Amino acid sequence: VNVDGPYGEHLDPTDFDTILLVAGGIGVTPIHSIFRELRNRLIKGSCDLKRVHLLWVVQKCDDTAPFWDTLMDAQNKPLDGRLRVSVYVDKDEACPPGTQASVNGLSVMGGRPDVVREIEALSGDKAMGLKPHVFVCGPPGLTAMADLACLKQGISFHKEVFAF
């Protein structure tokens, strides 16, 4: 047995004021863990984050099932607007692009999100003296798009990749 890593620098999300967590497909694995931990810290009052937004793109509505409890809890208890969940479904006939649907009570949007616009909106936080951060885990195209948008806006950026 060989255990290796972790690699890279440790990033403490509580060093920031607003967090945008962007996940594509199974990239939600580390993102969900971070979101759940930050949600728990907000409930306990052990962090001062102003806002945490989870933006997740899945292919099918059923892909949300493993994380349904966390997503529903955040949707139904947004902690005075400090928590936000946006789920997009891009390859499911039950939720065509531009439509909104309910999957067992979870609100989902058909199509793909405008990640660049979401990041540009964080520049308003930066202008108000807040420290926004974007954390992405997903396909290379999604990650590159978010990376470039953060670079243009001067917003802190971190990505996780699954590579061997």
Disulfide bonds with the S-S distance in Angstrom:
none
